[in-house]
């Protein structure tokens, strides 16, 4: 039987703020059922108002069986790196209000409560929940060991704490389980694993509260940019099929975070996700999944009693509810629902042609162009879905952290693997597949045998890297699982320099991955998506940075990857800049002594010149109307009632004509607001 939202007394709030809390409670209710995540930014004018709102929201979430973590950005310095943020969040996880007798925080108290509840059947219940929610990874392994430990729980608790501290705890263990350390390379996965752990332990979901966000705007320029990138990474981790599960992220801050030259306005992709506060000002309270909530709106908003979270009807499709939630956030559905798409016929034809050419002529290269919010991501999801259906692994390389990642393949290889999707149930990442291969004795034997067969092939490049992978599995005391997890997971490369030998090793390992996926998983040629290429031309990126980035892109886009379909997404103005500057930069790459033969700058330059971009078409008036009507039908099916809104007035707005994202957000906002009682 599905739990019902529980009414809980909260801190004394005015009717408007209390109604906002109930809308957040509806968001939690929806997320618990849809098993996805959403993000909300809260603006307040004073710390007291923000704190009171967070207190009330925390109480409401706890009453609904959510696990809560509350982190002060000002005090924790958590946004210096994503793993620092994950560590701070994990250590504050609670199921009881602050100050109560059971207010212990962290992973271990959650496990203790689970063990106390299920006693002798705790491990069985944990395994059953793990199977239901496809739980795996380091968090799962550590927590299962703690539950299984019985008399050795102090030791296992210390291992969990050591792992959170960034220690590679498996080095002292005799078991052949490969566990790394919590760091920047696996912070995304760890946060997602924590959200799944919460569900396995029987809770409805997780609420992450980050308060005093205005502290980010006051940081020095370098730290501020890093913090905004971490914030962007946190939001992006909430999206997608392997993102956070049943999780609501709320960031509270004063005006300083939202407006001004030091605010998130300085990072357009992040700001577009939040939406400009002046655009979404309304005479009604913010609906459940609004990305922006103003605690003190410019005009008075009167709210009568009756605003309360309602259970999601039992017959609602989880996929449709998830689509509605993402539409509220201005995001495309992760399932790439065709019913909400327009103009797919032309894109489908282009995709079919690309796949056919990659099968018959080796690697192919294409460019997708469109303005921010024009629908590039939606079309990339459509490409991704078709690729996975054809058993093609999908690798995504974002140019978000250009100076750190793109020009250094030895550093970004692990991120490329973590952001991949491999055909199969739940579309695991390459690192998830690696966990499966190295944590099963049967699959480990098969992996070793496959590598040995590669080592004997006539293809010297593949044979050489296969022999390198096997080298660490031999000798007295060798641990094959750990050695292969490190080598194939590229964790040993992350701190290396950009010397040719390390770049060569990273390229070789990616090619080995493609061969292993074909042999072990039956995969076809890969699809490589290089997203946000416009960041090559953002402020602060030097000509040298772009040259180094183009050197790496010469490998991915120059034809080295076998049977690959490589797609680069960027804005039209960035494409003009790239085509104008790239020939000279690539000539410099060719002239460099350390350039590898696989970094084929000549072929990349030729492809850049000849490629005809696939343009994201502007929406026609008919397209906008069709999308609005489809959203109306979707909303009625999910909420179980028809909302009365003036779609014509919305469609006539200049704002919604700018991009599909603006249109979708405006329509769903209006439909959700229409459900809320008003005086």
FIVO-744212 format. One record per residue: x, y, z of N, C-alpha, C in turn. Coordinates in steps of 0.001 Angstrom, whole numbers, plus 500000, padded with zeros to 6 digits. Layout:
N
XYZXYZXYZ...
END
This chain:
679
500845498810500000500000500000500000500878501237500000500554502192499130501395503383498970501169504359500117502256504907500724502099505869501804501403507135501322500702507766502238500011509017501937500769510163502579500871511324501914501543512460502529500950512764503892501788512895504886501320513125506248501374514605506577500278515117507107500265516506507531501093516609508797501965517617508857502829517774510025502865519233510441502809519487511741502915520878512177504290521417511840504346522636511380505619523245511032505785524545511799506970525105511657507235526402512257506171527381511800505748528299512681504707529268512348505126530076511123504344529958510043504622530660508800503370531409508375503563532457507579502403533137507033501758532230505992500498532475505627499786531567504703500510531352503378501143532394502855501848532266501584503009531287501721503849531448502749504989530554502949504525529136503250503428529001504014502897527672504320502423526977503045501815527748502132501377527171500856502577526727500024503667527513500067504881527112499358505418525786499896505342525612501220505799524358501823504965523193501313503653523386501209502803522308500714503094521992499251503453523010498475503848522753497090505143521953497041506071522253497945507298521443498013506971520014498435505990519882499350505579518540499773504982517763498599504242518456497721503718517799496525504864517353495617505894518194495536507071517811494753507695516535495311507812516458496641508375515262497261507501514047496979506190514223497078505267513121496805505430512619495369505493513543494425505666513165493016506986512434492797508057512961493393509382512386493187509496510999493803508811510790494936508833509474495569508265508420494634507235508797493880506582507849492974507341507738491651507737508877491091508389508891489775509825508404489829510430508419491024511810507984491225512794508745490335512570510053490241513530510909489549513898512048490500514453513133489997514914514211490864514557515554490263514495516569491118514264517938490645515039518907491520515195520121491005515998521142491667515171522410491809515270523054492956514547524303493196515481525314493857515473526544493345516222527637493952515240528548494691515575528891495919514717529727496762515407531062497002514680532166496756515240533497497005514558534109498230515374534666499108514847535368500281515632536645500469515084537578501214515761538861501434516560538879502726516278537953503622517005537930504892517222536511505356518270536292506128518614534956506581517539534316507433516833535117508252515819534562509147514676533936508369514238534614507294513138534092506485513544532785505812514758532752505280515232531536504640515365530392505619515869530674506812516049529625507815514709529062508272513719529942508471512392529484508896511760528593507825511945528980506571511394528179505473512063526810505424513383526775505562514103525508505533513730524631506731513546525248507905513115524479509081511786523787508811510844524555508256509517524007507994509561522923506923510355523139505891510460522147504822511119520869505328512113521033506176512779519869506762511787519047507578510992519717508428509996519011509237508985518277508357508548518947507294507540518354506411508097517120505706509333517188505254509947516052504566510127514863505502510565515127506735510743514047507701509417513361508002508338514150508057507019513572508321506546512693507175507139512845505995506766512063504812507734510903504575508542510573505588509495509455505505510602509699504502511016510959504367512176511288503554513401511411504455514544511060503921515815511310504591516265512715504202516746513489505171517095514886504934518570515122505225519204515905504356520568516385504616520567517890504404521089518628505373521063520094505323522479520627505514522961521327504500524352521795504492524378523307504323525136523980505182525338525421505047526504525673504102526241526319502988527290526605502012528344527520502612527916528449503430528844529413504032529822528718504975529332527779505751530160527156506781530980525972506277530470525248505274531078523968504922532135524034503824532152525132503043533022525212501857532769524009500937531523523502500975531211522266500265531276522418498760531127523641498248531097523806496805532483524038496206533537523752496968534885523816496410535131522665495437534416521573495604534525520413494710533299519549494938532898518814493908531678518023494031531826516919495073533011516317495179533170515265496181533100515828497597533529517078497797533406517717499112531929517904499442531150518296498439529715518486498618529029517160498949529391516110498232528813514786498481529172514308499881530415514530500282530878514112501610530086514831502708529907516155502556529158516925503545527707516469503609527119516179502447525726515736502408525559514368503053526473513453502764526382512095503302526488512095504819527298512986505356527514512999506802526393513689507570525447514316506851524335514978507539523010514254507313523019513101506683521773512373506426521070512043507739519772512373507810519010512167509057517585511731508734516990510995509675515572510654509577514798511190510774515480511945511638514838512554512807515216514018512880514327514826513449514560516260513550515782516551514404516424517659514108517576518081514904517149518272516361518024517827517266517732518002518681516965516856519293516420515934518477515701514796519034516709513766519532516233512826520297517124511814520861517697510892519783517025510826518624517486509933517560518032510729516372518676511850516677519087512748515596520497512478515074521027511275515339522359510944514825522367511079513309523491511542512772523570511850511346524601510966510666524378510689509374525341509946508581524800508621508083525633507914507340525228506645506742525055505558507796525986505470508751525944504397509744524669504438510583524212505599511091522940505616511828521750505141510982521760505445509686520686504945508822520712503423508767521919502865508660522055501406508624521660500785509959522040501431511063521675500916512392520160500872512561519483501925512095518021501948512195517407500834511354517968500580510202517473499515509329517668498150509995518848497936510579519139496668511265518207496485512459517971497561513197517085497490514364515662497134513954515252497633512793513893497396512309513705495951511851514724495396511190514561494076510574515308492959511295516183493315512228516907492354513059517567491242512221517215489967512464517918488865511818517713488843510305516645489482509825516365489472508388516917490713507686517740491485508367518221492758507806518974492544506489519892491578506458520679491360505244519790490887504096518848490004504409517922489525503374517102490674502817516579491520503714515788492680503276516634493636502441517886493819502843518782494707502091519008494166500687519246492877500591519482492264499279518231492332498411517073492139499013515822492229498259515622493645497716515859494642498584515727496031498146516748496393497088517950495850497219519012496120496241518629495595494867517965494451494855517538493882493580516420494717492960515481495171493775514366495985493284514871497276492663515842497924493319516310499238492872517635499179492108518050497974491713519289497801490938520454498512491611520571498320492914521628498979493686522968498300493456524022499097493366525363498563493181526388499644493437527640499346493220528687500338493405529295500296494794530173501261495051530941501274496295530059501462497524529077502372497447528196502621498589527465501334498960526953500652497969526240499401498213527166498373498864528380498217498336529312497217498862529671497501500316529934498759500635530300499127502003529140498911502972527937499295502543526778499179503434526374497724503636526468496932502583526142495515502739527133494839503691528419495197503558529434494629504456529145495003505908528644496229506130528322496676507497527165495855508066526125495649507267524967494894507741525345493440507992526204492888507150526615491492507263527606491269508399528273492341508837529421492195509739529066491672511111527892491977511616527466491537512941528443492021514020529382491169514471530285491533515555531410492453515105531568492641513783532666493469513295532172494826512794531036495289513311530438496500512765531286497742513023532021497785514130532874498950514397533911499082513297534493497946512923535496497953511856534875498423510538533679497911510204533035498292508950532599499752508972532182500251510132531834501672510256533056502541509998534203502105510507535446502842510264535805502845508780535509501732508101535780501675506659534909502691505912533645502795506315532747503757505670533266505178505869533674505487507082534192506828507360535491507090506605536355506075506563537616506227505833537345506455504350536369505733503814536020505896502400535475507303502139534633507800503029534118509159502880535242510188502941536289509872503710537434510780503822538293510797502565538045509855501654538830509797500426539917508755500461539805507789501381540809506729501497540382505518500671541331504898499996541060503678499244541060502520500222539906502198500773539833501251501887540134499826501476539996499496500213540155498097499810541602497631499822542557498535499931543965498129499861544344497190501017543652497296502132544000496461503275543107495229503388542242495008502394541286493910502485541756492692501684541434491537502170541798490313501456540758489937500411539543490431500561538488490104499598538810490728498241538424490065497154538769490551495812537816491622495299537217492385496193536293493437495782537072494725495550536900495306494369537644496508494014536860497742494444537351498440495452536721499665495928537717500814495806537293501885495172538155503058495091537892503988496261538364505215496148538129506230497172537112507232496648536385507867497555535471508929497149536298510130496728536157510527495472536901511664494947536124512337493843536762513291493185536089514044492126535639513142490986536374512052490752536067511193489608534789510388489788534425510075491042533229509243491246532174509922492107532283511247492283531316511959493123529907511883492552529781512015491216528468511896490588527821510557490924528576509504490715528043508157490948527693507965492420528536508479493301528310508276494731527017508934495184526756510153494713525531510834495107524313510069494607524381509574493382523279508761492857523123507474493665524250506867494046524190505643494844523580505908496217523873507066496811523279507416498102521762507521497992521293508127496888519847508266496731519182506904496554519878505963495925519344504607495789519399503874497123520476504062497887520593503447499210519412503831500093519033505096500042517913505585500843516643504785500520516416504513499239515242503729498840515371502274499288516561501707499154516787500326499578516499500172501064516829501194501845516626501138503297515181501415503696514299501589502718512874501693503016512323503093503140513121504120502829512630505498502893512060505910501540511265506954501530510574507341500296511474508135499357512500508781499892513386509563499053514326510399499892514981511355499256516006512162499923515790513636499591515903514478500606515825515929500441517185516520500788517802517208499823519090517868500040518856519373500119519155519948501262518973521379501486520334522062501559520541523049500707521781523836500724521407525292500966521774525803502145521368527159502507522553528118502507522222529417502515523193530512502477524015530480501187523322530243500083523978530159498784524592531453498307524188532589498896524779533869498479526274533918498753526752533002499616528191532946499896528989532651498629528393531953497683529105531621496442529435532872495641528516533828495634528734535058494862529825535931495467530167535707496709531169536522497389532566535929497311532698534770496693534010534125496589534892534848495584536226534728495702537121535248494654536783534610493313537155535248492236536725534847490892536974533371490598538181532871490873538518531483490524537662530494491314537530530726492622536725529821493449535246529945493102534822531161492754533409531356492393533067530568491133533945530624490130533692529883488902533649528382489181534578527905490021534581526491490392533290526112491093532841526967492017531618526686492773530406526616491862530332527511490878529198527486489953529229526245489072530434525804488718530542524561487939530077523379488786530450523360490081529998522296490982528476522328491102527917523530491210526464523671491285525819523140490012526424523452488883525909522941487610526011521418487568527125520882488052527293519425488075526250518773488978525954519423490101524954518898491022523599518821490334523239519871489610521959519901488906521942518860487797523021518793487023523064517838485922523001516403486422523550516147487608523514514800488162522091514383488501521208515370488694519820515052489011519078514542487792519645514745486605518956514405485365519382513053484847518610512531483920519019511345483195518591510048483856518727508977483117518267507673483572519049507113484735520296507549484956521076507047486084521369508161487072520535509176487085520756510277488007520227509958489394519982511000490166519462510820491516518069510212491474517745509453492502516471508743492573515624509331493704514402509755493388513460510276494389514133511326495280514761512299494651515537513305495385515125514714494986514954515568495984514655516978495748515822517802496285516376518641495435517492519509495811516969520935495917517190521578497052516730522950497259517925523801497659518145524879496917519243525805497188518634527138497607518968527606498807518440528872499297519499529951499295519119531180498900520090532279498842519359533606498731520070534671499054519542536014498862519789536454497426519437537698497113519541538224495747520936538084495144521967538120495981523337538140495467523642536946494567522976535800494797523246534625493972522573534722492613521513535525492513520678535498491315520875536676490368521321537792490863521469538969490009522819539645490238523356540213489159524622540933489266525751540210488568526867540901488355527993540328487603528666539145488291528499539008489596529114537892490326528127536747490562526913536876490064525860535892490305525916534773489278524943533876489345524883532771488387524544533262486985524218534540486827524043535098485486525320534970484666526454534878485358527742534793484661527969533426484023527114532441484310527216531115483704525877530802483029525714531213481764524409531097481089523761529716481147524491528614480933523817527315480994523180527044482362523845527491483443523285527327484778522094528254484974522247529499484557521183530483484748519929530099483973520130529494482800518983529075481991518180527994482703518869527182483507518166526137484248517325526722485379517799527805485974517071528418487083515917529258486554516143529929485433515213530879484798515294532217485510515269533267484739515372534610485293514182534887486209514421535324487454513326535569488390512271536525487847512708537547487088511727538515486597510794537910485562511247536855484881510424536217483850509307535396484478509584534764485612508607533847486177507826534461487329507918535778487492507112536436488509505637536187488200504847535958489217503446535638489007502621536096490192501326536198489953500424536550491036499987535317491813500500534161491471500172532912492156501425532339492794501236531414493717502398530773494332503077529864493325504365529621493533505133528774492615504622527344492710504379526681491570503873525300491575504928524317492078504549523056492279505438522090492948506836521972492365506968521944491042508285521689490456508882522923489800508461524099490243509077525331489754510549525342490132511382525851489246512815525887489534513192527088490379512243528025490553512546529241491318511356529601492196511629529854493465510599530233494432511046531500495139510176532490495178510479533753495860509719533796497171510435533840498297509766533870499597509112535214499881509578536258499215509015537601499433508769538247498074507666537866497407507398538377496058507140539870496050507308540448494866507150541904494735505728542344495031504742541515494694503345541878494937502741540908495936501697541357496609501047540537497626500294539384496967500419538190497524499718537020497022498894536429498155497584536452497991496691535913499011496370534463498687496455533599499690496208532172499496495231531691500553494175531047500121493218530517501087493622529108501508492982528603502543493268527248502994492854526244501920493540525165501844493215524149500849494404523743500009495499524494500106496712524108499391497391523003500197497359521795499694497948520667500416498406519612499425499460518925499781499975517862498922498959516735498820498830516182497614497879515098497388498630513865496892498163512688497268498817511460496755498707511380495241499684510758494627499641510526493189498699509353492933497731509495492028496813508381491749497553507102491395497022505972491829497687504680491632497868504314490168496952504784489312497010504365487912497871505272487040498573506243487641499407507159486862500679506458486409501011506629485146502250506078484615503442506806485224504383506015485752505587506619486342506361507421485303506416506904484074507134507604483010506488508938482676505144508976482636504454510229482327504610511235483456504568510768484705504790511675485832506204512244485769507172511395485459508549511853485337508682512892484215507987512655483119508023513596482005507438514945482410506330514919483183505717516170483648506661516926484579507328516212485461508271516847486392509390517531485615509943516829484648511042517402483873510562518559483004509351518456482480508799519564481702508658520807482578508274520623483836508172521754484771509523522423484967510588521639484834511932522161485003512511522693483685511697522627482623512173523087481319513129522122480676512971520805480984513899519790480501513184518793479601513913518196478672513308517156477838513117515882478645512163515049478271511975513785478987513159512861478769513581512163479834514727511265479682514391510111478762513109509799478656512715508712477761512606509167476311512882510439476045512780510988474692511413510675474091510354511056474816508981510750474404508662511451473091508374510656472064508126511228470746506875512096470718505901511788471590504647512537471568504836513990471963505952514302472603506225515692472969507254516318472045507584515651470953508604516142470043507975516569468726508612517528468081508195517934466737509442517962465854509237517755464579510352517836463634511347516705463735510891515515464237511837514413464407512147513682463103511260513819462114511457513063460869512796513401460225513126514693460166514387515112459547515580514615460370515452514698461690516528514234462564516692512726462439515571511995462403515636510539462258516377510142460988516105510842459918516760510537458643518265510763458759518639511871459424520068512170459599520747511104460459520057510656461530520631509644462414520814508319461671519797507931460919519875506676460163521055506703459192521236507841458530522351507977457587523691507883458306523804508543459456525052508508460221525394507087460651524400506368461173524653505007461637525079504109460477524418504273459344524762503448458183526186503717457718526571504986457675527926505341457234528978504852458224528668504913459512529655504465460507529868502955460405528828502216460018528970500763459870529814500394458658529658501172457584530302500792456324531613501528456043531777502705456635532935503527456272533782503935457482533641503216458599534408503606459771533763504777460479534554505578461142534045506683461941533432507784461071532298508340461546531681509483460880531530510616461890531452511838461377531428513027462228530273513921461800529522514448462774528410515354462481528359516445463531527743517565463170527584518680464099526107519036464217525664519272465458524295519695465738524354521107466301523646522040465677523714523431466125522328523940466515522337524834467507521099525463467961521388526367469136520547527360469340520725528298470444520460527598471781520883528270472901520552527766474235519047527585474337518618526418474832517197526174475017516442525856473751517148525644472633516472525417471357516012523972471178516496523078472036516109521676471917517237520744471525518497521199471580519625520326471229519660519093472129519473519319473436519533518203474376518442517183474081517246517676473741516140516783473419516515515884472230517086516483471222517460515709470035518622514759470325519540515179471186520630514283471568520097513076472337519063513288473165518436512169473865517764511213472880517178511784471855516559510959470816517641510129470105518765510764469793519895510052469201520381508947470134520481509269471418520954508314472410520029507103472487518725507354472502517770506258472601517876505328471397517972505903470209518075505079468992519391504295468984520453504927469488521743504233469541521672503021470464521121503208471654521033502109472611520144500987472079519086501357471359518203500347470772518941499497469745519968500071469127520772499334468146522036498747468768522041498679470126523152498097470878524456498862470682524338500165470513525519501017470412525758501690471761526927501515472381527220502250473618527328503744473323526898504553474276526912506008474103527879506612475116528833507386474631529800508072475486529576509572475336529519510265476462529263511710476429530450512452477047530978513399476294532091514218476763531630515668476772531455516231477966531019517617478081532234518528478159532132519670477504533241520625477515533079521651478629532359521271479674532083522192480767533361522655481451534264521719481758535504522060482450536665521948481471536705522879480543537643522804479423539094522688479868539523523601480741540944523647481079541381522419481862540436521768482558540788520611483371540701519321482562539649519214481732539324517918481157539677517737479687539176518609478829539149518271477416540530518086476807541458518943477121542788518841476536543649517780477167543109517075478180543889516070478905543116514756478940543236513940477898542456512691477857542746511767479023543948511840479577544262510986480713543436511382481935542975512630481969542122513064483083540647512852482795540240513070481541538797513006481285538309511621480882539217510656480699538774509329480292537818508715481314538145508828482591537270508229483609535897508898483617535880510220483411534585510913483354533809510468482120534499510260481024533845509775479809533202508415480068533896507548480788533354506232481123532179506343482084532291507248483049531218507409484036529951507970483406530100508810482381528942509438481738528405508627480565528896507429480401528467506602479281527178505858479618526549505325478581525402504430478739525637503217477853525546502045478474525797500799477766524453500100477540524203499553476360522935498863476115522676497781477162521428497677477585521062496685478591520068497261479569519640496459480520518691496904481538519270498068482324518491499123482480518883500319483230519999501118482557520499500662481402521558501371480684522704501758481619523426500781482162524518501088483095525642501854482410526450502542483199527636503191482654528728502143482465529777502530481767530904501614481587531512501233482939531552502180483871532099501875485192531189500928485958529863501049485762528948500081486375529200498685485811529401498617484498529698497332483857531018496779484387531989497667484576533288497235485113533128496656486516532285497291487339532000496743488670531440495324488546530523495146487628529908493820487436530951492805486997531802493201486062532832492283485571533816491876486662534209492821487514535282492559488488534772492052489833533454492094490059532923491648491350532191490316491253532270489680490114531717488332489924532865487429489496533061486347490238534164485426489913534025484890488485532789484564488087532567484019486741532905485042485668532413486281485842532662487315484833534120487765484838534750487726486018536169488079486083536997487082485277536683485796485402537393484783484616537180485010483121535954485353482753535666485592481340536404486826480834536475487866481669537197489081481301538674488779481077539269488018481979540682487662481845540920486846480581540021485912480308540169485086479111540046485930477837539122486896477845538952487783476688540208488619476465540784489133477542542012489921477421543166489068476893543228487828477325544293486941476830544135486696475332542877486571474889542662486368473453543052487616472662542790488790473228543207490035472571544731490125472490545402489685473559546861489781473621547542488942472541546825487952471994547398487081470962547001487490469555546282488599469410545810489008468084546923489645467256546684489687465942547637490330465032547572491853465132546451492383465605546296493823465793547206494254466950548372494816466606549378495087467631548916496137468635548152497136468187547669498157469120546784497534470193545824496705469773544932496051470729545694495042471574546589494290470954547355493287471691548225493935472760548825495069472427549719495747473368548977496232474608547819496855474410547089497387475561546464496252476369546079495149475716545558493990476447546642493392477332547868493312476809548983492791477619549263493714478806549131495024478585549334495973479685548276495787480771547032495507480361545969495274481331546222494012482139546774492992481497547017491712482168548235491749483084549132492699482828550400492728483556550186492830485070549214493644485480548991493831486916548266492690487586547816491717486810547078490591487390547970489399487695549266489532487427550184488407487591551113488630488772551680487560489260552654487652490340552049487330491687552924487084492647552495486735493995551730487897494632550615487577495219549826488592495915549014489484494991549031489193493695548282490029492750546780489877492981546061490977492825544603490968492938544032491370491584543692490407490759543254490719489399542090491692489342541103491531490231539929492411490192540320493865490405541140494109491419541548495480491710542433496039490603543323495208490094544234495669489038543456496059487786542482495237487383541701495535486186540750496703486411540201496806487623539326497943487924540092499251487825541339499247488275542163500456488198542558500760486763542989499738486032543477499952484668542341500357483731541274499572483712540163499868482807539377501097483261539345501338484570538657502522485081539476503783484977540735503667484572541643504800484328541886505648485568541681505095486749541916505877487964543396506177488160544275505339487590545711505571487738546221506678486820545387507130485875545825508156484918545457509574485328544522509707486266543916511021486523544902512093486975545939511698487664546907512676488164548131512806487261548106512136486128549258512167485240549278513456484417550446513760483886550603514944483028550069514642481631550122515649480751549659515468479373550774514991478451551754514331479018552846513781478196552268512814477163552905512715475992552379511841474924552109510412475382552963509872476248552792508473476667551485508268477433551112509251478276549872509115479043548648509358478158548750510285477219547643510481476282547449509217475448548576508653475001548511507425474213547830506316475010548182506200476284547599505154477125546093505336477274545651506576477427544209506815477577543460506454476303544018506809475147543375506453473880543327504935473702544441504267474035544497502809473899543439502142474776543267502663475984542304502039476899540868502223476405540584503369475796539244503561475245538992502571474104539993502383473255539848501409472173539706499990472726540405499703473820540252498396474466538833498236475003538296499302475564536923499267476070535947498896474958536100499512473793535181499239472693535262497773472277536486497232472265536658495818471913536043494907472977536215495267474258535652494459475345534127494502475339533562495678475083532098495791475050531518494956473912532240494887472809531790494053471700531864492575472073532974492183472702533181490775473025532352490311474222532254491160475263531593490757476509530096491060476513529688492139475830528294492586475903527576492571474558528283492224473485527654492182472172527321493542471595528080494568471955527795495931471509528287496178470085527605497103469416528015497551468084528922498772468230529152499469467108530019500647467153529454501742468041530306502546468681529854503517469678529317504807469063528543505519469873528156506900469585528857507781470617529581508779470152530286509707471041529655511087470883529115511613471972528478512936471965529395513926472667529803514955471960530642516012472531529748517234472695529330517467473934528294518463474217528897519765474722528139520843474541528507522176475044529841522647474482530058522409473205531310522821472576531461524337472535530358525061472766530461526526472804531358527010473930531615526146474935532494526551476032533942526725475598534263526286474386535575526604473835535773528109473734534659528850473635534742530291473395534122531106474518534023530519475706533534531307476827534679532177477368534324533148478189535322534059478751536343533293479587537585533659479459538636533064480267539341531882479631538851531413478480539497530293477795540514530847476806541765530492477000542830531043476171542941530300474845543671530912473941543922530288472637544676528969472817545600528928473773546360527702474048545426526602474541544462526958475415543486525977475894542703525385474728542297526253473794541514525762472661542357524867471756543618525223471584544492524394470760544655523006471386544861522977472696545004521696473386543716520884473290542570521586473417541279520901473292541107520313471896541491521072470868541357520589469496542267519389469236543369519328469937544249518161469798543520516893470245542812516969471374542037515813471826540878515527470888540199516591470435539078516398469521539536515775468206540793515982467844541316515370466625541323513850466728541470513340467958541376511885468149539926511428468030539020512091468754537628511647468778536932511873467435537232512990466792536506513377465576537289513105464297538537512680464406539382512551463224539346511206462544538555510262463059538401508993462364539104507815462996539712507997464179540461506898464797539539505836465394538421506246465991537526505306466654536805504438465618536911503128465714536299502251464705534782502230464789534120502315463654532660502211463529531925503189464444532533504336464668531961505302465613531163506378464897530131506853465580529367508013465137529618509118466161530328510166465753530728511245466661529900512485466345529192513012467353528321514163467167528744515272468128528996516450467584529349517615468394528169518583468412527768519035469599526657519983469734527198521333470185526780522390469506527254523731469854526304524781469288526449526011469760525607527101469291526122527600467937525249528225467122525665528683465785526836529659465808526851530602466766527951531561466802529274530882467144529217529843467996530435529103468328530947528315467128530034527822466315530439527105465111531189528032464162530699529253464023531381530234463171532790530489463689532906530694465009534224530956465611535152529757465443534608528568465646535417527355465551535957527172464135535095527318463159535528527127461779536517528200461339536392529374461908537291530462461544538685530259462129538740529803463371540012529724464086540688528360463971539890527299463810540424525941463885541549525647462896541469526069461622542554525717460692543933526120461187544049527354461694545351527815462181545787527033463418544843526789464339545191526052465552545585524616465233544878524000464316545193522614463969546524522505463229546898523525462474548228523555461863549298523552462948549045524295464024549994524322465144550052522958465826548897522287465935548865520949466532549713519987465700549541520043464397550297519163463502551805519384463659552186520638463879553610520980463963554239520598465300553425520319466319553964520002467638554633518626467642555794518547468280556547517288468317555795516192469080555050516599470096554385515591470937553057515111470410552623515576469240551342515147468692551420513684468257550409512916468630550377511489468316549731511249466955550059510120466353549473509802465043547961509651465143547468509221466305546027509064466481545322510417466602546045511458466927545457512805467014545520513420465612544617512952464750544675513263463322544073514637463049544867515673463261544388517046463100544056517362461651544771516745460720544507516995459300543106516532458919542745515316459338541417514789459029540335515581459752540602515980461004539622516756461755539369518095461068540433518764460614540274520047459921539434519877458656539673518781457936538914518522456713537446518272457029537192517517458083535809517228458461535085518489458936535773519338459676535167520595460119534750521455458931535584521448457918535309522265456740534144521711455925534069520390455813533101519784454903531772519425455555531756519239456876530534518785457543529409519806457387528248519321457048527066520182456955526286520046458262526217521095459067525570520991460383524098520595460285523664519789461258522242519490461417521685520577462332520856521442461797520362522589462552519062522246463275518978522683464528517728522546465277516777523613464757515738523185464097514834524128463443514062524958464455513820526208464102512976527075464922511547526523464920510873526628466045509495526153466125508564527087465371507702526509464546506668527308463890505513527517464869504585528385464508503406528613465348502630527314465535502522526524464470501816525243464561502547524264465478503880524260465409504670523396466286504421523739467752504443525042468062504239525472469446502849525076469937501852525219469080500487524855469474500373523353469719500994522557468863500944521096469026501596520672470340502744521271470656503419520928471913502552521318473105501949522514473054501107522978474161499919522041474383499268521597473318498112520704473440498529519340473978499704518857473570500190517570474068500517517649475558501083518784475970501363518985477393500068519040478199499046519669477630497746519760478307497186518357478541497244517505477524496737516130477649497554515334478657498878515493478611499751514806479561499421515215480989499240516519481222498949517025482561497629516466483075496633516396482215495325515877482627495418514401483013496193513624482258496344512202482580497057512011483917498096512820484170498888512650485389498144513146486618497520514310486526496868514910487699495438514432487895494890513776486873493548513237487018492445514267486967492732515449486495491736516506486388492180517495485330491203518104484673491502519091483641491716520457484280492753521151483838493024522502484335492550523512483297492025524632483776491545525672482875492608526748482728493210526822481554494221527840481289493986528406479895494485529589479682494361530249478379495616529949477566495594528840476828496763528460476044497082529488474970496045530101474401496276531100473349497103532268473882496790532696475106497529533818475698498988533434475936499207532194476368500583531735476599501347531694475281500712531143474257501373531012472958501654532363472323500856533376472679501056534709472114502197535463472789502676534948473922503741535625474663505046535608473873505714536729473842507008536819473154508029535899473798507931535715475113508891534901475851508888533452475368507704532845475174507654531428474837508041531165473393508114532206472587508515532006471188510019531855471032510771532101472102512233532087471999512812530687471911512227529734472625512801528395472634511776527384473108511946526108472735511061525056473255511081524985474775512260525210475370512359525144476828511435526163477476511446527394476963510594528434477535509119528095477352508760527550476194507369527185475924506896526096476884507677525024476998507285523897477844507132524342479290508089525111479759508033525560481152506823526447481391506531527349480469505410528276480649504073527535480673503892526566479770502626525832479706502412524989480962503425524225481355503272523367482532503125524209483792503856525320483881503697526229485014502243526680485139501654527088484017500269527574484038499306526461484442499523525262483915498648524135484252498756523757485727499961523772486260500154523436487667499601524528488586499779525781488212499249526883489027497724526846489063497116526413487960495653526393487892495045525415488894495830524450489371495337523485490356495340524039491766496058525124491983496246525628493343495105526564493737494450526341494882493379527236495331493907528646495554493137529629495121493501531036495332492285531782495844492532532849496580491417533671497043491043534668495966
END
